[in-house]
Amino acid sequence: MKFFKVVICSSVLCYQVPSLGTNLNQLGVKYNTDKSSIHHNYLDIYERYLNHLKDQPITFLEIGFLQGSSARMWDEYFSNGKLHFMDYDPGIYNYAHGLSDRSTLHIVDQGKRTDLENFIKKTDTQFDVILDDGGHRMEQQILSFEMLFPRIKPGGMYIVEDLHTSYWSDWSGYEFAKNTCNNKIAINYLLNLVHDVNHVGAQNKCADINKFPTELRKALNIYQSDIESIHFYTSICIIVKRK
Ligand SMILES: C[S@@+](CC[C@H](N)C(=O)[O-])C[C@H]1O[C@@H](n2cnc3c(N)ncnc32)[C@H](O)[C@@H]1O
């Protein structure tokens, strides 16, 4: 039987509807990751952003391996991708079964700057997609984003998962309600990045960064110059880099 991809376009958005073959959520259920409809139900959202990369030779990184459930799902989904998985627990090597030789495991503490620096040096690569499903501590989410967002390719995306931890009182998340400028709270940090997306438009009648005068462009920080859009969903934030 043949399956077809359907592309739906409006003037601003273009999404590919998954083919009738195995979709990402079905793979997630097969491999029993909590990203699937078994629990968090993130995968239909990811499919909208990732389906066009499915058969491409992309470079992908997921922080947080646990027992490799999502890794086996990504390995099958991105069948031509080069996949990296990061975790601070060396015990993950016991769960490497079922992964292809396109997948590499790295022992890295995402909360330690030197670990991330060493990882960046060692891999010496740019990523199409980075997904943070690691410790979910706010300081880890922010440090990893700041260190790894520069490693995203133009047009690529950085995804932070399980952002509900920003609201947990016992993770000091209630601070968010008291002071929205407190950028140590991951959800506030990301919400405040929204202003960077609009910075160019706010400075100039023409919001197209390519037409932004060179001198002013030099004054932009990496988020103002490089983030094209930020998308919030329940517990997820997707930051898309400009092409
Ligand atoms: C939610 S689990 C990952 C689940 C996996 N992605 C899946 O869907 O099957 C979180 C993982 O993050 C790892 N982790 C926790 N803190 C970390 C840190 N500071 N650096 C790297 N990994 C960390 C834990 O060891 C655990 O394996």
The ligand as an SDF file (V2000), in Angstrom:
LIG
                    3D

 27 29  0  0  0  0  0  0  0  0999 V2000
   13.1030   11.8860   32.1890 C   0  0  0  0  0  0  0  0  0  0  0  0
   14.5310   10.8820   32.1040 S   0  0  0  0  0  0  0  0  0  0  0  0
   14.8220   10.7390   30.3720 C   0  0  0  0  0  0  0  0  0  0  0  0
   13.7820    9.9050   29.6960 C   0  0  0  0  0  0  0  0  0  0  0  0
   14.0840    9.5590   28.2590 C   0  0  0  0  0  0  0  0  0  0  0  0
   14.3800   10.7270   27.4710 N   0  0  0  0  0  0  0  0  0  0  0  0
   12.8740    8.8560   27.6760 C   0  0  0  0  0  0  0  0  0  0  0  0
   11.9560    9.5570   27.2150 O   0  0  0  0  0  0  0  0  0  0  0  0
   12.8520    7.6350   27.6660 O   0  0  0  0  0  0  0  0  0  0  0  0
   15.7390   11.9680   32.6730 C   0  0  0  0  0  0  0  0  0  0  0  0
   17.1690   11.5220   32.5640 C   0  0  0  0  0  0  0  0  0  0  0  0
   17.9870   12.6690   32.7920 O   0  0  0  0  0  0  0  0  0  0  0  0
   19.1350   12.2790   33.4700 C   0  0  0  0  0  0  0  0  0  0  0  0
   19.6960   13.4370   34.1970 N   0  0  0  0  0  0  0  0  0  0  0  0
   19.3030   13.9600   35.3820 C   0  0  0  0  0  0  0  0  0  0  0  0
   20.0960   14.9870   35.7210 N   0  0  0  0  0  0  0  0  0  0  0  0
   21.0090   15.1100   34.7260 C   0  0  0  0  0  0  0  0  0  0  0  0
   22.1150   15.9740   34.5050 C   0  0  0  0  0  0  0  0  0  0  0  0
   22.4340   16.9190   35.4050 N   0  0  0  0  0  0  0  0  0  0  0  0
   22.8430   15.8110   33.3790 N   0  0  0  0  0  0  0  0  0  0  0  0
   22.5240   14.8520   32.4830 C   0  0  0  0  0  0  0  0  0  0  0  0
   21.5030   13.9900   32.6420 N   0  0  0  0  0  0  0  0  0  0  0  0
   20.7440   14.1180   33.7460 C   0  0  0  0  0  0  0  0  0  0  0  0
   18.6930   11.1510   34.4130 C   0  0  0  0  0  0  0  0  0  0  0  0
   19.8060   10.3270   34.7360 O   0  0  0  0  0  0  0  0  0  0  0  0
   17.6310   10.4540   33.5640 C   0  0  0  0  0  0  0  0  0  0  0  0
   18.1950    9.3770   32.8890 O   0  0  0  0  0  0  0  0  0  0  0  0
  1  2  1  0
  2  3  1  0
  2 10  1  0
  3  4  1  0
  4  5  1  0
  5  6  1  0
  5  7  1  0
  7  8  2  0
  7  9  1  0
 10 11  1  0
 11 12  1  0
 11 26  1  0
 12 13  1  0
 13 14  1  0
 13 24  1  0
 14 15  1  0
 14 23  1  0
 15 16  2  0
 16 17  1  0
 17 18  1  0
 17 23  2  0
 18 19  1  0
 18 20  2  0
 20 21  1  0
 21 22  2  0
 22 23  1  0
 24 25  1  0
 24 26  1  0
 26 27  1  0
M  CHG  2   2   1   9  -1
M  END
$$$$
